[in-house]
Amino acid sequence: MNSFKSYDVVIIGSGPAGSLCGIECRKKGLSVLCIEKDEFPRFHIGESLTGNAGQIIRDLGLAEEMDAAGFPDKPGVNVIGSLSKNEFFIPILAPTWQVRRSDFDNMLKRKALEHGVEYQQGLVKDVIKHEGKIVGAIYKADDMEHQVRSKVLVDASGQNTFLSRKGIAGKREIEFFSQQIASFAHYKGVERDLPPFSTNTTILYSKQYHWSWIIPISPDTDSLGIVIPKDLYYKECKNPDDAIAWGMENISPEIRRRFQNAERIGDSQSMADFSYRIEPFVGDGWLCIGDAHRFLDPIFSYGVSFAMKEGIRAADAIKQAIDGNDWKTPFYAYRDWSNGGQQIAADLIRYFWIYPIFFGYQMQNPDLRDEVIRLLGGCCFDCEGWKAPTIFRNAIEEYDRKQMAG
Ligand SMILES: Cc1cc2nc3c(=O)[nH]c(=O)nc-3n(C[C@H](O)[C@H](O)[C@H](O)COP(=O)(O)OP(=O)(O)OC[C@H]3O[C@@H](n4cnc5c(N)ncnc54)[C@H](O)[C@@H]3O)c2cc1C
């Protein structure tokens, strides 16, 4: 007889993916333990939410709490091209918010606790295998190693990509967007547009992979991000402050104007190598959700909404696998669904970077406008039979063919 605790589902990480997966598994009557290494609240980047994410949050019954927390409404995204030209506006699909992630992730974690997800603060260090199947995890807490058994181990460890590092999931393969480095910080005193546009996300770009975000995350605080190619960062900048200064000078005069009286709060940070995919990301007794298997590019703020959607969809697959004693059919269906949606998002992002001005035209094209707005709102997984994804796919394939032909 062993004395290990045993759960239907053990989840590594309580970011948006882990919390949503835990909540949905509990709704289906499964026992869930979530192991999180960090004490919450903790800083996290990823502060602008899509309309799809807003809907998930309302479905959780958190709308009032979001407003009470002072998270600004997000009317849409204002995209401003080089030299402040080629501007276009993307309205949101459904009401949503800009968030301070430390508070938002803590809110999701509290919701998961209410649903009966058990929590353990600790660092997951290894998996337990039996006859080739993953049957649990080993974690460190209170300076001791502990074991826990699972029917399904869910990797929701974000950019740590835990199961990939352990050689269970595939290796991290870089995505098209991987040559960027993002540097970011929070500021008070930023000049905003007048209401009702004061809490838009503003995206400013000068050329491919030279761009910036401004996201109002509370009534008086804005997040600024400067994203530039790696080689430029290493040539021109010694640290995140240099990169932010470079971006203010070179990406758009609009950044300088808005930040001329602003005061930075806390440290700036840089992040590299955030764009990758991992295959396989499902297997016997395990699967990965959210950033633990794929992250594309922050430009369209898909991360949190995709992480939550995958958490919800994976819970279906987990329930079916446990009930049917067969992991392959439901886990492969989850994999194919995820790959389909992520591919559509990847095409949309590549199209924007290759043809930013045409992208702005497509936003005005009455034939495509609605679909593009819905795709930008996070509907990349629910767009079977739409025209826009095929148009973007064909354009990308044509571009790649020409590149190959030299
Ligand atoms: C520069 C940049 C800007 C972005 N901007 C946006 C944006 O505006 N909007 C948006 O929606 N998304 C944005 N994103 C993406 C967003 O940050 C992520 O997609 C999202 O946080 C993924 O959620 P997740 O739950 O998969 O992972 P995470 O939120 O990273 O959560 C993973 C959790 O796992 C825990 N963990 C890791 N390893 C272990 C371990 N071994 N044991 C225990 N716990 C562990 C971590 O502490 C963490 O709490 C941005 C990303 C980048 C890089």
The ligand as an SDF file (V2000), in Angstrom:
LIG
                    3D

 53 58  0  0  0  0  0  0  0  0999 V2000
    6.0850   40.1950  -24.2250 C   0  0  0  0  0  0  0  0  0  0  0  0
    4.7580   39.5170  -24.0500 C   0  0  0  0  0  0  0  0  0  0  0  0
    3.5850   40.2800  -24.0080 C   0  0  0  0  0  0  0  0  0  0  0  0
    2.3480   39.6390  -23.8800 C   0  0  0  0  0  0  0  0  0  0  0  0
    1.1990   40.3790  -23.9060 N   0  0  0  0  0  0  0  0  0  0  0  0
   -0.0030   39.7530  -23.8430 C   0  0  0  0  0  0  0  0  0  0  0  0
   -1.2210   40.4850  -23.8380 C   0  0  0  0  0  0  0  0  0  0  0  0
   -1.2360   41.7140  -23.9270 O   0  0  0  0  0  0  0  0  0  0  0  0
   -2.3850   39.7930  -23.7400 N   0  0  0  0  0  0  0  0  0  0  0  0
   -2.4160   38.4280  -23.6190 C   0  0  0  0  0  0  0  0  0  0  0  0
   -3.4930   37.8560  -23.5530 O   0  0  0  0  0  0  0  0  0  0  0  0
   -1.2760   37.7140  -23.5870 N   0  0  0  0  0  0  0  0  0  0  0  0
   -0.0870   38.3360  -23.6890 C   0  0  0  0  0  0  0  0  0  0  0  0
    1.0620   37.5990  -23.6110 N   0  0  0  0  0  0  0  0  0  0  0  0
    0.9630   36.1480  -23.4500 C   0  0  0  0  0  0  0  0  0  0  0  0
    0.5940   35.7350  -22.0220 C   0  0  0  0  0  0  0  0  0  0  0  0
    1.5270   36.2760  -21.1220 O   0  0  0  0  0  0  0  0  0  0  0  0
    0.6130   34.2120  -21.9290 C   0  0  0  0  0  0  0  0  0  0  0  0
    0.1540   33.6380  -23.1220 O   0  0  0  0  0  0  0  0  0  0  0  0
   -0.2540   33.6630  -20.7720 C   0  0  0  0  0  0  0  0  0  0  0  0
    0.1850   34.1600  -19.5460 O   0  0  0  0  0  0  0  0  0  0  0  0
   -0.2130   32.1350  -20.7870 C   0  0  0  0  0  0  0  0  0  0  0  0
   -0.8820   31.6330  -19.6810 O   0  0  0  0  0  0  0  0  0  0  0  0
   -0.4630   30.2050  -19.0860 P   0  0  0  0  0  0  0  0  0  0  0  0
   -1.4330   29.9130  -17.9990 O   0  0  0  0  0  0  0  0  0  0  0  0
   -0.2590   29.2430  -20.1840 O   0  0  0  0  0  0  0  0  0  0  0  0
    0.9910   30.4240  -18.4550 O   0  0  0  0  0  0  0  0  0  0  0  0
    1.4570   31.4210  -17.2850 P   0  0  0  0  0  0  0  0  0  0  0  0
    0.5050   32.5270  -17.1390 O   0  0  0  0  0  0  0  0  0  0  0  0
    2.8700   31.7500  -17.5400 O   0  0  0  0  0  0  0  0  0  0  0  0
    1.3560   30.5210  -15.9660 O   0  0  0  0  0  0  0  0  0  0  0  0
    2.2620   29.4580  -15.7350 C   0  0  0  0  0  0  0  0  0  0  0  0
    2.3900   29.2500  -14.2300 C   0  0  0  0  0  0  0  0  0  0  0  0
    3.1210   28.0440  -14.0120 O   0  0  0  0  0  0  0  0  0  0  0  0
    3.9810   28.2160  -12.8950 C   0  0  0  0  0  0  0  0  0  0  0  0
    5.0750   27.2210  -13.0230 N   0  0  0  0  0  0  0  0  0  0  0  0
    6.0060   27.1660  -14.0070 C   0  0  0  0  0  0  0  0  0  0  0  0
    6.8260   26.0980  -13.8160 N   0  0  0  0  0  0  0  0  0  0  0  0
    6.3810   25.4780  -12.6820 C   0  0  0  0  0  0  0  0  0  0  0  0
    6.8220   24.3210  -11.9680 C   0  0  0  0  0  0  0  0  0  0  0  0
    7.8720   23.5630  -12.3840 N   0  0  0  0  0  0  0  0  0  0  0  0
    6.1720   23.9730  -10.8210 N   0  0  0  0  0  0  0  0  0  0  0  0
    5.0970   24.7130  -10.3930 C   0  0  0  0  0  0  0  0  0  0  0  0
    4.6550   25.8200  -11.0350 N   0  0  0  0  0  0  0  0  0  0  0  0
    5.2760   26.1960  -12.1800 C   0  0  0  0  0  0  0  0  0  0  0  0
    4.4530   29.6570  -13.0510 C   0  0  0  0  0  0  0  0  0  0  0  0
    4.9350   30.1870  -11.8210 O   0  0  0  0  0  0  0  0  0  0  0  0
    3.1800   30.3580  -13.5540 C   0  0  0  0  0  0  0  0  0  0  0  0
    2.4290   30.9230  -12.4800 O   0  0  0  0  0  0  0  0  0  0  0  0
    2.3060   38.2310  -23.7530 C   0  0  0  0  0  0  0  0  0  0  0  0
    3.4790   37.4760  -23.7720 C   0  0  0  0  0  0  0  0  0  0  0  0
    4.6940   38.1000  -23.9310 C   0  0  0  0  0  0  0  0  0  0  0  0
    5.9420   37.2750  -23.9690 C   0  0  0  0  0  0  0  0  0  0  0  0
  1  2  1  0
  2  3  1  0
  2 52  2  0
  3  4  2  0
  4  5  1  0
  4 50  1  0
  5  6  2  0
  6  7  1  0
  6 13  1  0
  7  8  2  0
  7  9  1  0
  9 10  1  0
 10 11  2  0
 10 12  1  0
 12 13  2  0
 13 14  1  0
 14 15  1  0
 14 50  1  0
 15 16  1  0
 16 17  1  0
 16 18  1  0
 18 19  1  0
 18 20  1  0
 20 21  1  0
 20 22  1  0
 22 23  1  0
 23 24  1  0
 24 25  2  0
 24 26  1  0
 24 27  1  0
 27 28  1  0
 28 29  2  0
 28 30  1  0
 28 31  1  0
 31 32  1  0
 32 33  1  0
 33 34  1  0
 33 48  1  0
 34 35  1  0
 35 36  1  0
 35 46  1  0
 36 37  1  0
 36 45  1  0
 37 38  2  0
 38 39  1  0
 39 40  1  0
 39 45  2  0
 40 41  1  0
 40 42  2  0
 42 43  1  0
 43 44  2  0
 44 45  1  0
 46 47  1  0
 46 48  1  0
 48 49  1  0
 50 51  2  0
 51 52  1  0
 52 53  1  0
M  END
$$$$
